[in-house]
Amino acid sequence: MVNSQMNIEEDGQQQVGHEVQEHIDIHSYVNYYTNQKTNKTQEEFEVFYYANQATFFGIWKENVSNLVLRNLELNVLDIPDFPYYDCFTEGIMPDQMAQHIANNLP
């Protein structure tokens, strides 16, 4: 079983072993979510969120995929399937999902 720990440095760079990987935006989903929520009431945002949930999920999944690729050098299409949508709807953040994947690869 592979049990890799991803270390995200304070400057936003990931470190795998002793090598620092090139910078990626590890907050792309959070930034998108926050930007969409800005200047909307809670009710307006909830309506917008549910009307655009596929877009939110797509950005979330892309963020997870990029984190897994950058940190584990694996494409999510090449690993066993994980319950991505269920985790998304449960509010799991992309970095948490990527860590879960790293900890649970066969």
KANORJO-V74752 format. One record per residue. N is the residue number from 1. RES is the residue in one letter. OMEGA is omega in whole degrees, -180 to 180 (999 if undefined). BURIAL is b if it has 24 or more other C-alpha atoms within 12 Angstrom, else e. D_CENTER is the distance of its C-alpha to the mean C-alpha in whole Angstrom. Layout:
((N RES OMEGA BURIAL D_CENTER) (N RES OMEGA BURIAL D_CENTER))
This chain:
((1 M 177 e 22) (2 V 177 e 20) (3 N -176 e 18) (4 S 174 e 16) (5 Q 177 e 15) (6 M 177 b 13) (7 N 179 b 14) (8 I -177 b 13) (9 E -178 e 16) (10 E 180 e 17) (11 D 178 e 17) (12 G 178 e 14) (13 Q 179 e 15) (14 Q 178 b 14) (15 Q 176 b 17) (16 V -174 e 17) (17 G 179 e 21) (18 H -178 e 23) (19 E 175 e 21) (20 V 179 e 19) (21 Q 179 b 17) (22 E -175 e 17) (23 H 171 e 15) (24 I 177 b 12) (25 D -178 e 10) (26 I -179 b 8) (27 H -174 b 8) (28 S 179 b 8) (29 Y -180 b 7) (30 V 179 e 9) (31 N 180 e 12) (32 Y 180 e 12) (33 Y -179 b 12) (34 T 180 e 15) (35 N -180 e 17) (36 Q -178 e 17) (37 K -178 e 18) (38 T 177 e 21) (39 N 174 e 24) (40 K 172 e 24) (41 T 178 e 26) (42 Q -180 e 24) (43 E 178 e 25) (44 E -179 e 25) (45 F 179 e 21) (46 E 177 e 21) (47 V 179 e 23) (48 F -178 e 21) (49 Y -178 b 18) (50 Y 177 e 19) (51 A -176 e 21) (52 N -176 e 18) (53 Q 178 e 15) (54 A 177 e 15) (55 T 178 e 14) (56 F -180 b 11) (57 F 179 b 10) (58 G 179 e 10) (59 I 178 b 8) (60 W -178 b 5) (61 K 177 b 6) (62 E 178 b 7) (63 N 177 b 4) (64 V -179 b 3) (65 S 179 b 7) (66 N 179 b 8) (67 L 179 b 7) (68 V 180 b 9) (69 L -177 b 11) (70 R -173 b 12) (71 N -179 b 12) (72 L -177 b 14) (73 E 177 e 15) (74 L 174 e 14) (75 N -179 e 13) (76 V 177 b 12) (77 L -177 e 15) (78 D -180 e 17) (79 I 177 e 16) (80 P -178 e 17) (81 D 175 e 15) (82 F -179 e 13) (83 P -174 e 13) (84 Y -175 b 10) (85 Y 178 e 12) (86 D 179 e 13) (87 C 177 e 10) (88 F -178 b 9) (89 T 177 e 13) (90 E 176 e 13) (91 G 178 e 11) (92 I -179 e 8) (93 M -177 b 6) (94 P -180 b 2) (95 D 176 b 5) (96 Q 179 b 7) (97 M 178 b 6) (98 A 178 b 6) (99 Q 177 b 9) (100 H 178 b 11) (101 I -180 b 11) (102 A -177 b 12) (103 N -173 e 15) (104 N 176 e 16) (105 L 178 e 17) (106 P 999 e 20))
